[in-house]
């Protein structure tokens, strides 16, 4: 069964972490309801990655955090992959994991940059 996103998914919006400005990890993510996304090396400026995404699964855990599984395509570099996103703290934080080969099974801040996508705060 394919997940059909709602107009007001918890994921939608702009997420930032100023501590990541000018680091190798992105400092800003934009998730739009039309299936477009973009990420930025700084909290302002132009995106360095952008493309389309599709939510494939959504659930809420026992602590009230909302989880998403998704597929994504980067239209700048022609890469595609999978994501696991946790929206916690009553919708105020987003933590991510990404992979080029398969859906991540957990979000682990001790894994490499290419596995752990960081923690962000709703703007």
C-alpha positions in Angstrom: 0.0 0.0 0.0 1.3 3.4 -0.9 1.1 6.2 1.7 -0.9 9.2 0.5 0.4 12.4 2.2 -1.9 14.9 3.8 -1.9 18.6 3.2 -0.4 19.3 6.6 2.2 16.6 7.2 4.5 17.3 10.2 7.5 17.1 7.9 6.5 20.1 5.7 8.3 23.4 6.3 11.8 24.7 6.8 14.2 23.0 9.3 17.6 24.6 10.3 20.6 24.0 12.5 22.9 27.1 12.5 25.7 25.0 14.0 26.0 23.2 10.6 26.6 26.5 8.7 29.6 26.1 6.3 30.1 22.5 7.5 30.0 19.4 5.3 26.5 18.6 6.7 23.6 20.7 5.4 22.3 23.5 7.7 18.8 23.8 6.2 16.2 21.5 4.7 12.9 22.6 3.0 10.2 20.0 2.6 7.2 21.1 0.5 3.8 19.5 0.2 4.1 19.3 -3.6 6.9 16.7 -3.3 9.8 19.0 -3.8 12.7 19.3 -1.3 15.9 21.3 -1.1 18.9 21.4 1.2 21.4 24.2 1.8 25.0 24.4 3.1 24.0 27.4 5.2 20.7 28.5 6.7 20.5 31.2 4.0 21.5 31.2 0.4 21.1 28.9 -2.5 20.4 25.1 -2.3 23.2 22.7 -3.0 20.8 19.7 -3.4 17.2 19.7 -4.5 14.7 17.4 -6.2 11.6 15.3 -5.6 10.7 13.0 -2.7 7.9 10.6 -2.0 6.7 9.5 1.5 6.3 5.7 1.4 5.4 5.1 5.1 4.4 7.1 8.2 3.8 6.1 11.8 3.8 7.4 15.3 5.9 5.7 18.1 5.0 5.3 21.7 6.7 8.6 22.7 4.6 10.5 20.2 7.3 11.1 17.6 6.2 10.9 14.0 8.4 8.8 11.6 8.6 8.9 7.8 10.2 6.6 5.3 10.8 8.2 1.9 12.5 7.9 -1.4 14.3 10.9 -2.9 16.0 12.1 -6.0 18.6 14.8 -6.2 18.0 16.5 -9.6 21.3 18.5 -9.4 23.6 15.4 -9.1 21.3 12.7 -10.5 21.6 10.7 -7.3 18.6 9.0 -5.6 18.1 7.1 -2.3 16.2 6.6 0.8 15.4 8.4 4.0 14.2 7.9 7.5 13.0 11.0 9.4 11.9 11.4 13.0 9.8 14.5 14.0 9.9 14.8 17.8 9.5 17.3 20.6 5.9 18.0 19.6 6.9 18.8 16.0 9.9 21.1 16.9 12.8 18.8 16.0 13.7 16.7 12.9 16.4 14.1 12.9 17.4 12.3 9.8 19.2 9.3 8.3 19.8 8.8 4.5 21.2 6.0 2.3 21.8 5.5 -1.4 21.2 1.8 -1.2 18.3 0.9 1.1 15.9 2.4 3.7 17.8 3.2 6.9 16.6 1.1 9.8 17.5 3.5 12.5 18.8 7.1 13.1 22.2 6.8 14.8 24.2 10.0 15.4 27.4 7.9 15.7 27.3 6.7 12.1 29.1 8.4 9.2 27.9 11.7 7.7 26.5 9.8 4.7 24.3 7.7 7.1 23.3 10.3 9.7 21.7 13.4 8.3 21.7 15.5 11.5 19.2 17.2 13.8 17.3 20.3 12.9 14.8 22.7 14.4 11.6 24.0 12.9 12.0 27.6 11.6 
